[in-house]
Amino acid sequence: MSELRIASRYAKSLVELAQQQKNLNLIYEDICMILDISNNNHDFHTLIKSPIIKSEVKNDIIIKIFNNTQSLTKQFLTIIVNARRESILPEVCNSFIDMYNDINGIAPALVVTALPLDESNIEKIKNYISKTINKSNVQLEIKIDRGIIGGLIIQYKDKLLDMSIKSELHKLKLSLN
């Protein structure tokens, strides 16, 4: 079975338990913190990926790191480690966040521009994405990349709308060759 499928099953179980206990938002905060540490802390990433470190040691370290999380989160982490699935913890976290967003009607999207956007342009982009994907709660992450020269790039899940000048120049170059 693929890692993404396994991660999705673990995430779905956690979502269902969190909903039953009526603390989905608190678990969401824990999962975001775990994902952030997993993505940005090399030592933690090495720990969860290491086949050499024993599960008991990993479990002790992980529980100490996430001691301030909800009890359900700690129990879940213990289950993941005991099942020797800690190496897919980032994928589990991403799946959980995707499910949380779907439940709450949240649509996170990435917008890359060459220059900072003002509030009216941000609202126009939100409205465009909202109408396109039929979700009302669009949350934008805006990145500045002067390398695109102008225009913008919008990414939502696996969809990409590239309206950058750099992309247009590349298409023009290909058509001329």
Backbone as ProteinMPNN parsed JSONL, in Angstrom:
{"seq_chain_A": "MSELRIASRYAKSLVELAQQQKNLNLIYEDICMILDISNNNHDFHTLIKSPIIKSEVKNDIIIKIFNNTQSLTKQFLTIIVNARRESILPEVCNSFIDMYNDINGIAPALVVTALPLDESNIEKIKNYISKTINKSNVQLEIKIDRGIIGGLIIQYKDKLLDMSIKSELHKLKLSLN", "coords_chain_A": {"N_chain_A": [[0.845, -1.179, 0.0], [0.502, 2.267, -0.728], [2.43, 4.987, 0.68], [1.064, 7.415, 0.894], [-1.601, 6.628, 0.936], [-1.684, 5.136, 3.293], [-0.985, 7.141, 5.118], [-3.173, 8.816, 4.78], [-5.223, 7.232, 5.831], [-4.495, 7.031, 8.549], [-4.673, 9.751, 9.2], [-7.396, 10.227, 8.732], [-8.558, 8.645, 10.734], [-7.649, 10.025, 13.004], [-8.906, 12.512, 12.618], [-11.605, 11.752, 12.823], [-11.694, 10.799, 15.498], [-10.998, 13.17, 16.849], [-13.171, 14.778, 16.153], [-15.24, 13.369, 17.43], [-14.493, 13.778, 20.075], [-14.811, 16.426, 20.185], [-12.735, 18.301, 19.813], [-11.431, 19.159, 17.515], [-10.292, 21.518, 16.454], [-8.232, 22.107, 18.287], [-6.603, 19.851, 18.024], [-5.914, 20.195, 15.381], [-4.253, 22.474, 15.602], [-2.144, 21.31, 17.036], [-1.253, 19.421, 15.136], [-0.421, 21.089, 13.057], [1.76, 22.286, 14.315], [3.404, 20.038, 14.711], [3.906, 19.318, 12.043], [5.267, 21.611, 11.198], [7.596, 21.496, 12.789], [8.589, 19.068, 11.901], [9.142, 19.656, 9.229], [10.979, 21.745, 9.429], [12.99, 21.238, 11.263], [15.919, 19.738, 11.248], [17.108, 17.745, 12.852], [14.911, 16.504, 14.094], [13.585, 15.537, 11.862], [15.5, 13.722, 10.931], [15.459, 11.942, 13.066], [12.822, 10.764, 12.922], [12.976, 9.489, 10.496], [14.984, 7.654, 10.76], [16.072, 4.319, 10.609], [17.548, 3.023, 12.446], [17.318, 3.898, 15.099], [15.597, 2.79, 17.931], [12.101, 2.033, 18.399], [11.088, 2.51, 20.995], [12.826, 4.417, 22.023], [12.479, 6.481, 20.164], [9.774, 7.023, 20.644], [9.847, 7.963, 23.322], [11.374, 10.312, 22.985], [9.809, 11.782, 21.139], [7.402, 12.125, 22.565], [8.364, 13.7, 24.659], [9.122, 15.979, 23.248], [6.666, 16.858, 22.256], [5.155, 17.377, 24.529], [3.385, 19.327, 25.435], [1.094, 19.098, 23.953], [-2.291, 18.101, 23.057], [-3.883, 15.386, 24.793], [-4.936, 13.414, 23.136], [-3.461, 13.82, 20.817], [-0.887, 13.095, 21.7], [-1.361, 10.393, 22.302], [-1.951, 9.493, 19.759], [0.483, 9.949, 18.418], [2.062, 8.099, 19.768], [0.854, 5.715, 18.924], [1.444, 5.841, 16.173], [4.264, 5.661, 16.234], [4.628, 3.174, 17.521], [3.555, 1.531, 15.61], [5.468, 1.678, 13.77], [5.406, 3.723, 11.858], [6.348, 6.266, 11.887], [7.969, 7.49, 10.055], [6.363, 8.428, 8.062], [5.082, 10.543, 9.164], [5.044, 13.379, 8.446], [3.481, 13.225, 6.085], [1.107, 12.211, 7.115], [0.345, 14.361, 8.713], [-0.018, 16.346, 6.713], [-2.172, 15.195, 5.311], [-4.109, 15.198, 7.32], [-4.433, 17.982, 7.681], [-5.424, 18.694, 5.15], [-7.902, 17.327, 5.244], [-9.082, 18.609, 7.426], [-9.289, 21.21, 6.389], [-11.118, 20.71, 4.299], [-13.392, 19.936, 5.769], [-13.967, 22.313, 7.077], [-14.409, 24.037, 4.996], [-12.29, 25.471, 3.958], [-10.045, 26.885, 1.692], [-6.898, 26.723, 0.914], [-4.564, 28.643, -0.873], [-1.805, 29.407, -3.019], [-0.219, 32.333, -4.002], [1.924, 33.8, -6.237], [3.739, 36.658, -6.838], [5.375, 39.375, -8.582], [5.615, 41.801, -7.382], [4.572, 43.374, -4.28], [1.121, 42.986, -3.297], [-1.8, 45.075, -3.164], [-4.583, 45.535, -0.885], [-7.046, 45.547, -2.325], [-6.448, 44.182, -4.693], [-5.752, 41.711, -3.612], [-8.228, 40.912, -2.61], [-9.669, 40.728, -5.027], [-8.324, 38.584, -6.232], [-8.879, 36.572, -4.359], [-11.674, 36.427, -4.648], [-11.843, 35.608, -7.339], [-10.598, 33.051, -7.203], [-12.333, 31.851, -5.38], [-14.782, 31.78, -6.8], [-13.985, 30.152, -8.916], [-13.313, 27.651, -7.753], [-15.463, 27.155, -6.199], [-15.644, 27.574, -3.414], [-16.003, 29.317, -0.393], [-14.265, 30.271, 1.6], [-11.353, 31.305, 1.117], [-7.969, 31.102, 1.697], [-5.141, 32.899, 1.363], [-1.706, 32.446, 0.637], [0.834, 34.528, 0.147], [3.553, 35.067, -1.925], [6.529, 36.744, -2.799], [8.267, 36.997, -5.773], [10.597, 38.196, -7.628], [11.671, 37.208, -9.899], [9.713, 36.339, -11.649], [9.068, 38.449, -13.146], [6.64, 39.906, -13.845], [3.022, 39.949, -13.534], [1.214, 37.069, -12.305], [1.193, 33.978, -10.395], [-0.971, 31.4, -9.628], [-1.644, 28.885, -7.35], [-3.549, 26.134, -6.48], [-4.117, 23.362, -4.655], [-3.481, 20.767, -6.822], [-3.61, 22.297, -9.051], [-2.491, 24.742, -11.343], [-2.17, 28.045, -12.282], [-0.528, 29.9, -14.408], [0.252, 33.03, -15.005], [2.402, 34.609, -15.473], [4.873, 36.96, -16.613], [7.353, 35.938, -17.169], [6.736, 33.277, -17.802], [5.194, 33.651, -20.09], [7.086, 34.792, -21.786], [8.805, 32.613, -22.026], [7.123, 30.806, -23.379], [6.814, 32.182, -25.766], [9.464, 32.155, -26.692], [9.78, 29.394, -27.111], [7.946, 29.017, -29.19], [9.14, 30.43, -31.227], [11.382, 28.98, -31.819]], "CA_chain_A": [[0.0, 0.0, 0.0], [1.337, 3.461, -0.833], [2.563, 5.776, 1.9], [0.019, 8.425, 0.948], [-2.836, 5.97, 1.349], [-1.537, 4.81, 4.711], [-1.04, 8.418, 5.834], [-4.56, 9.277, 4.721], [-6.021, 6.424, 6.763], [-4.169, 7.482, 9.9], [-5.225, 11.098, 9.362], [-8.856, 10.11, 8.819], [-8.862, 8.141, 12.076], [-7.436, 11.114, 13.955], [-9.972, 13.49, 12.407], [-12.847, 11.206, 13.389], [-11.574, 10.824, 16.96], [-11.019, 14.569, 17.288], [-14.55, 15.242, 16.032], [-16.013, 12.733, 18.496], [-14.119, 14.419, 21.334], [-15.104, 17.846, 19.989], [-11.538, 19.14, 19.929], [-10.78, 19.139, 16.204], [-9.468, 22.718, 16.272], [-7.026, 21.981, 19.114], [-5.765, 18.832, 17.39], [-5.399, 20.855, 14.175], [-3.117, 23.297, 16.018], [-1.044, 20.382, 17.346], [-0.762, 18.824, 13.893], [0.329, 22.133, 12.351], [3.038, 22.434, 15.006], [4.196, 18.843, 14.412], [4.355, 19.433, 10.66], [6.26, 22.676, 11.137], [8.844, 20.97, 13.359], [9.059, 18.02, 11.008], [9.669, 20.257, 8.0], [11.998, 22.769, 9.644], [14.002, 20.811, 12.219], [16.664, 18.64, 10.63], [17.329, 16.669, 13.825], [13.652, 15.772, 14.249], [13.365, 14.825, 10.594], [16.427, 12.592, 10.941], [14.957, 11.005, 14.074], [11.658, 9.989, 12.467], [13.334, 8.717, 9.304], [16.068, 6.716, 11.062], [15.695, 2.929, 10.873], [18.468, 2.504, 13.453], [16.832, 4.243, 16.439], [14.506, 1.907, 18.342], [10.794, 2.662, 18.574], [10.917, 2.983, 22.375], [13.61, 5.651, 22.15], [11.771, 7.491, 19.364], [8.541, 7.366, 21.332], [10.203, 8.797, 24.465], [11.815, 11.626, 22.494], [8.671, 12.473, 20.515], [6.469, 12.527, 23.626], [8.986, 14.83, 25.369], [9.068, 17.157, 22.374], [5.28, 17.31, 22.118], [4.544, 17.216, 25.837], [2.337, 20.327, 25.645], [-0.018, 18.888, 23.031], [-3.477, 17.442, 23.593], [-3.636, 13.973, 25.118], [-5.24, 12.631, 21.936], [-2.307, 13.95, 19.92], [0.196, 12.274, 22.25], [-1.738, 8.991, 22.099], [-1.846, 9.24, 18.325], [1.907, 9.857, 18.103], [2.517, 6.814, 20.301], [0.349, 4.68, 18.01], [2.229, 5.95, 14.936], [5.617, 5.152, 16.478], [4.54, 1.737, 17.813], [3.258, 0.853, 14.346], [6.643, 1.953, 12.931], [4.977, 4.587, 10.757], [6.787, 7.632, 12.158], [8.628, 8.061, 8.873], [5.353, 9.094, 7.225], [4.394, 11.54, 9.992], [4.705, 14.594, 7.693], [2.377, 12.939, 5.166], [-0.095, 12.105, 7.949], [-0.01, 15.741, 9.073], [-0.568, 17.004, 5.521], [-3.5, 14.62, 5.051], [-4.998, 15.715, 8.36], [-4.706, 19.391, 7.379], [-6.324, 18.704, 3.988], [-9.23, 16.919, 5.71], [-9.571, 19.706, 8.276], [-9.684, 22.29, 5.484], [-12.351, 20.301, 3.614], [-14.488, 19.977, 6.75], [-14.258, 23.708, 7.413], [-14.604, 24.825, 3.781], [-11.125, 26.338, 3.766], [-9.305, 26.607, 0.464], [-5.605, 27.423, 0.916], [-3.982, 28.814, -2.206], [-0.544, 30.14, -3.072], [-0.137, 33.333, -5.063], [3.278, 34.321, -6.397], [3.743, 37.886, -7.626], [6.673, 40.038, -8.655], [5.543, 42.954, -6.487], [3.536, 43.226, -3.252], [-0.246, 43.291, -3.712], [-2.598, 45.849, -2.217], [-5.756, 44.805, -0.378], [-8.088, 45.388, -3.349], [-6.017, 43.103, -5.592], [-5.864, 40.464, -2.86], [-9.662, 40.558, -2.591], [-10.034, 40.3, -6.38], [-7.769, 37.244, -6.429], [-9.68, 35.672, -3.508], [-12.989, 36.259, -5.295], [-11.637, 34.795, -8.542], [-10.371, 31.661, -6.786], [-13.57, 31.384, -4.747], [-15.744, 31.453, -7.863], [-13.443, 29.067, -9.733], [-13.336, 26.36, -7.051], [-16.751, 27.069, -5.506], [-15.466, 27.577, -1.955], [-16.078, 30.718, 0.029], [-13.212, 30.663, 2.525], [-10.044, 31.169, 0.473], [-6.862, 31.657, 2.468], [-4.013, 33.078, 0.454], [-0.319, 32.621, 1.036], [1.376, 35.369, -0.918], [5.012, 35.099, -1.983], [7.093, 37.686, -3.765], [9.379, 36.439, -6.554], [10.883, 39.162, -8.688], [12.089, 36.446, -11.067], [8.621, 36.13, -12.61], [9.073, 39.724, -13.859], [5.347, 40.552, -13.646], [1.898, 39.011, -13.554], [1.13, 36.263, -11.1], [1.004, 32.533, -10.483], [-1.899, 30.932, -8.596], [-1.631, 27.434, -7.179], [-4.514, 25.569, -5.541], [-3.931, 21.906, -4.695], [-2.621, 20.367, -7.938], [-3.903, 23.162, -10.195], [-1.57, 25.863, -11.448], [-2.5, 29.042, -13.294], [0.682, 30.701, -14.541], [0.042, 34.217, -15.834], [3.578, 35.453, -15.279], [5.551, 37.423, -17.824], [8.422, 34.967, -17.409], [6.129, 32.128, -18.476], [4.792, 34.083, -21.438], [8.316, 34.924, -22.576], [9.269, 31.252, -22.298], [6.236, 30.241, -24.43], [7.17, 32.892, -27.004], [10.763, 31.63, -27.099], [9.56, 28.04, -27.654], [7.243, 29.096, -30.469], [10.051, 30.972, -32.221], [12.418, 27.993, -32.147]], "C_chain_A": [[0.89, 1.242, 0.0], [1.346, 4.241, 0.477], [1.465, 6.822, 2.022], [-1.318, 7.831, 1.391], [-2.812, 5.63, 2.829], [-1.665, 6.086, 5.545], [-2.471, 8.947, 5.886], [-5.444, 8.513, 5.699], [-5.755, 6.822, 8.208], [-4.794, 8.852, 10.165], [-6.743, 11.054, 9.52], [-9.277, 9.615, 10.197], [-8.711, 9.244, 13.118], [-8.517, 12.177, 13.828], [-11.266, 13.003, 13.064], [-12.814, 11.207, 14.916], [-11.659, 12.248, 17.506], [-12.436, 15.145, 17.199], [-15.423, 14.65, 17.135], [-15.739, 13.401, 19.839], [-14.329, 15.927, 21.299], [-13.893, 18.756, 20.26], [-10.732, 19.15, 18.632], [-9.859, 20.34, 16.024], [-8.173, 22.643, 17.073], [-6.06, 20.948, 18.521], [-5.143, 19.409, 16.12], [-4.168, 21.707, 14.517], [-1.901, 22.426, 16.341], [-0.418, 19.836, 16.069], [0.034, 19.845, 13.083], [1.7, 22.333, 12.979], [3.955, 21.239, 14.694], [4.75, 18.915, 12.99], [5.438, 20.495, 10.522], [7.612, 22.188, 11.67], [9.436, 19.915, 12.439], [9.711, 18.592, 9.752], [10.881, 21.151, 8.236], [13.094, 22.389, 10.632], [14.696, 19.563, 11.684], [16.837, 17.462, 11.585], [16.056, 15.833, 14.013], [13.366, 14.938, 13.001], [14.251, 13.581, 10.518], [15.956, 11.52, 11.922], [13.827, 10.139, 13.523], [11.961, 9.128, 11.246], [14.356, 7.611, 9.588], [15.556, 5.302, 11.335], [16.526, 2.314, 12.012], [17.939, 2.739, 14.88], [15.595, 3.4, 16.756], [13.233, 2.701, 18.602], [10.602, 3.23, 19.975], [11.633, 4.314, 22.584], [12.92, 6.78, 21.384], [10.528, 7.972, 20.097], [8.829, 8.288, 22.516], [10.568, 10.212, 24.022], [10.627, 12.419, 21.949], [7.68, 12.952, 21.575], [7.047, 13.695, 24.437], [8.905, 16.107, 24.535], [7.658, 17.74, 22.345], [4.49, 17.126, 23.416], [3.367, 18.172, 26.065], [1.153, 20.18, 24.699], [-1.187, 18.21, 23.75], [-3.179, 15.967, 23.853], [-3.927, 13.07, 23.917], [-4.067, 12.67, 20.954], [-1.156, 13.076, 20.4], [-0.112, 10.787, 22.06], [-1.569, 8.604, 20.638], [-0.382, 9.08, 17.913], [2.483, 8.532, 18.598], [2.09, 5.668, 19.396], [1.166, 4.658, 16.726], [3.617, 5.329, 15.126], [5.585, 3.646, 16.723], [4.245, 0.919, 16.56], [4.403, 1.019, 13.34], [6.291, 2.759, 11.668], [5.425, 6.036, 10.954], [7.446, 8.283, 10.953], [7.638, 8.759, 7.947], [4.567, 10.146, 8.005], [4.105, 12.843, 9.236], [3.53, 14.388, 6.729], [1.054, 12.806, 5.918], [-0.578, 13.504, 8.317], [-0.624, 16.479, 7.886], [-1.964, 16.49, 5.198], [-4.515, 15.132, 6.057], [-5.405, 17.153, 8.034], [-5.639, 19.507, 6.176], [-7.755, 18.35, 4.398], [-9.869, 18.004, 6.569], [-10.074, 20.85, 7.39], [-10.976, 21.951, 4.755], [-13.559, 20.391, 4.543], [-14.927, 21.407, 7.005], [-14.42, 24.612, 6.197], [-13.476, 25.796, 3.505], [-10.385, 25.908, 2.503], [-7.992, 27.379, 0.499], [-5.025, 27.48, -0.493], [-2.702, 29.643, -2.091], [-0.594, 31.089, -4.255], [1.287, 33.875, -5.073], [3.193, 35.537, -7.31], [5.148, 38.477, -7.636], [6.751, 41.203, -7.676], [4.474, 42.717, -5.428], [2.163, 43.663, -3.776], [-0.925, 44.183, -2.684], [-3.864, 45.06, -1.869], [-6.83, 44.588, -1.452], [-7.725, 44.272, -4.33], [-6.092, 41.744, -4.897], [-7.318, 39.994, -2.836], [-10.144, 40.079, -3.964], [-9.554, 38.873, -6.654], [-8.558, 36.226, -5.609], [-11.039, 35.39, -4.155], [-12.881, 35.392, -6.542], [-11.472, 33.325, -8.171], [-11.648, 31.074, -6.196], [-14.612, 30.967, -5.777], [-15.28, 30.239, -8.669], [-13.58, 27.708, -9.053], [-14.609, 26.148, -6.242], [-16.584, 26.849, -3.997], [-15.365, 29.025, -1.509], [-14.902, 31.18, 0.885], [-11.832, 30.383, 1.922], [-8.998, 31.846, 1.35], [-5.63, 31.692, 1.575], [-2.691, 33.124, 1.202], [0.312, 33.365, -0.132], [2.9, 35.394, -0.812], [5.436, 36.076, -3.066], [8.284, 37.012, -4.443], [9.61, 37.358, -7.743], [11.309, 38.472, -9.981], [10.977, 36.194, -12.07], [8.35, 37.384, -13.434], [7.782, 40.508, -13.623], [4.256, 39.511, -13.738], [1.834, 38.246, -12.249], [0.94, 34.793, -11.423], [0.084, 32.152, -9.33], [-1.832, 29.416, -8.558], [-2.644, 27.054, -6.108], [-4.488, 24.058, -5.719], [-3.011, 21.56, -5.865], [-2.875, 21.194, -9.197], [-2.978, 24.376, -10.16], [-2.02, 26.771, -12.589], [-1.324, 30.009, -13.35], [0.432, 31.828, -15.533], [1.206, 35.187, -15.677], [4.182, 35.852, -16.613], [6.681, 36.458, -18.188], [7.892, 33.764, -18.182], [5.741, 32.474, -19.913], [6.011, 34.248, -22.342], [8.882, 33.561, -22.947], [8.436, 30.612, -23.418], [6.576, 30.884, -25.778], [8.489, 32.368, -27.553], [10.616, 30.242, -27.734], [8.881, 28.084, -29.017], [8.155, 29.641, -31.588], [11.125, 29.965, -32.645], [11.906, 26.91, -33.023]], "O_chain_A": [[1.927, 1.258, 0.664], [0.408, 4.17, 1.272], [0.984, 7.092, 3.122], [-2.07, 8.463, 2.133], [-3.805, 5.815, 3.533], [-2.369, 6.106, 6.555], [-2.918, 9.461, 6.911], [-6.324, 9.102, 6.328], [-6.687, 6.936, 9.003], [-5.374, 9.083, 11.227], [-7.305, 11.768, 10.351], [-10.249, 10.113, 10.766], [-9.548, 9.38, 14.009], [-8.996, 12.691, 14.839], [-11.935, 13.756, 13.772], [-13.799, 11.576, 15.556], [-12.323, 12.492, 18.513], [-12.852, 15.91, 18.068], [-16.254, 15.352, 17.712], [-16.651, 13.57, 20.649], [-14.053, 16.62, 22.278], [-14.019, 19.827, 20.852], [-9.502, 19.149, 18.655], [-8.757, 20.196, 15.495], [-7.124, 23.071, 16.591], [-4.847, 21.154, 18.521], [-3.98, 19.141, 15.818], [-3.163, 21.666, 13.807], [-0.774, 22.756, 15.972], [0.805, 19.797, 15.938], [1.054, 19.501, 12.487], [2.689, 22.527, 12.273], [5.146, 21.42, 14.441], [5.92, 18.612, 12.758], [6.418, 20.295, 9.805], [8.65, 22.445, 11.06], [10.648, 19.877, 12.225], [10.717, 18.067, 9.273], [11.72, 21.304, 7.348], [14.041, 23.154, 10.817], [14.122, 18.474, 11.674], [16.724, 16.308, 11.173], [16.118, 14.606, 14.082], [12.956, 13.781, 13.091], [13.803, 12.516, 10.091], [16.047, 10.326, 11.635], [13.869, 8.915, 13.644], [11.269, 8.142, 10.996], [14.569, 6.733, 8.751], [14.699, 5.11, 12.197], [16.23, 1.214, 12.478], [18.093, 1.887, 15.754], [14.668, 3.312, 15.951], [13.274, 3.875, 18.973], [10.023, 4.304, 20.136], [11.113, 5.218, 23.238], [12.793, 7.895, 21.889], [10.259, 9.171, 20.166], [8.136, 9.289, 22.7], [10.119, 11.191, 24.619], [10.465, 13.597, 22.267], [7.173, 14.07, 21.486], [6.303, 14.582, 24.856], [8.648, 17.187, 25.067], [7.476, 18.956, 22.401], [3.312, 16.767, 23.398], [2.449, 17.846, 26.817], [0.291, 21.058, 24.653], [-1.07, 17.802, 24.906], [-2.317, 15.377, 23.201], [-3.236, 12.072, 23.709], [-3.732, 11.659, 20.338], [-0.518, 12.392, 19.6], [0.772, 10.01, 21.699], [-1.098, 7.51, 20.327], [-0.047, 8.177, 17.146], [3.302, 7.916, 17.916], [2.872, 4.754, 19.131], [1.54, 3.59, 16.241], [4.084, 4.565, 14.28], [6.422, 2.916, 16.192], [4.637, -0.244, 16.462], [4.312, 0.558, 12.202], [6.805, 2.506, 10.579], [4.938, 6.934, 10.267], [7.474, 9.51, 10.85], [8.034, 9.593, 7.133], [3.509, 10.589, 7.56], [3.003, 13.374, 9.372], [2.686, 15.271, 6.576], [0.009, 13.232, 5.427], [-1.772, 13.794, 8.242], [-1.637, 17.161, 8.037], [-2.845, 17.274, 4.847], [-5.645, 15.462, 5.698], [-6.584, 17.499, 8.104], [-6.55, 20.334, 6.182], [-8.708, 18.992, 3.956], [-11.062, 18.28, 6.446], [-11.156, 21.39, 7.619], [-11.844, 22.811, 4.606], [-14.622, 20.867, 4.144], [-16.12, 21.683, 7.135], [-14.555, 25.826, 6.346], [-13.689, 26.836, 2.883], [-10.136, 24.723, 2.281], [-7.963, 28.561, 0.155], [-5.003, 26.478, -1.209], [-2.548, 30.463, -1.186], [-0.963, 30.704, -5.365], [1.792, 34.348, -4.055], [2.649, 35.464, -8.412], [5.995, 38.128, -6.814], [7.832, 41.548, -7.198], [3.554, 41.931, -5.656], [2.056, 44.584, -4.586], [-0.667, 44.073, -1.486], [-4.166, 44.043, -2.493], [-7.463, 43.532, -1.474], [-8.592, 43.506, -4.75], [-6.452, 40.744, -5.519], [-7.596, 38.809, -3.022], [-10.933, 39.138, -4.055], [-10.277, 38.06, -7.23], [-8.873, 35.142, -6.101], [-11.488, 34.245, -4.199], [-13.732, 34.535, -6.778], [-12.124, 32.456, -8.751], [-12.002, 29.931, -6.483], [-15.249, 29.923, -5.639], [-16.092, 29.398, -9.057], [-13.925, 26.721, -9.703], [-14.81, 25.079, -5.665], [-17.291, 26.044, -3.391], [-14.726, 29.85, -2.162], [-14.578, 32.367, 0.892], [-11.225, 29.346, 2.191], [-9.129, 33.019, 1.699], [-5.149, 30.664, 1.1], [-2.571, 33.753, 2.253], [0.317, 32.878, -1.262], [3.461, 35.699, 0.24], [4.786, 36.212, -4.102], [9.193, 36.518, -3.775], [8.893, 37.293, -8.741], [11.305, 39.092, -11.045], [11.254, 35.869, -13.225], [7.496, 37.375, -14.32], [7.841, 41.674, -13.234], [4.522, 38.336, -13.989], [2.329, 38.702, -11.218], [0.584, 34.411, -12.538], [0.328, 32.534, -8.186], [-1.947, 28.746, -9.585], [-2.615, 27.568, -4.99], [-4.796, 23.54, -6.792], [-1.868, 22.017, -5.897], [-2.413, 20.839, -10.281], [-2.719, 24.955, -9.106], [-2.225, 26.319, -13.716], [-1.143, 30.834, -12.455], [0.404, 31.611, -16.745], [1.039, 36.405, -15.737], [4.016, 35.159, -17.616], [6.932, 36.197, -19.365], [8.539, 33.291, -19.116], [5.941, 31.679, -20.83], [5.974, 33.888, -23.519], [9.383, 33.375, -24.056], [8.984, 29.952, -24.301], [6.619, 30.205, -26.804], [8.616, 32.16, -28.76], [11.238, 29.946, -28.754], [9.199, 27.286, -29.898], [7.948, 29.333, -32.761], [11.708, 30.097, -33.721], [12.656, 26.004, -33.388]]}, "name": "protein", "num_of_chains": 1, "seq": "MSELRIASRYAKSLVELAQQQKNLNLIYEDICMILDISNNNHDFHTLIKSPIIKSEVKNDIIIKIFNNTQSLTKQFLTIIVNARRESILPEVCNSFIDMYNDINGIAPALVVTALPLDESNIEKIKNYISKTINKSNVQLEIKIDRGIIGGLIIQYKDKLLDMSIKSELHKLKLSLN"}
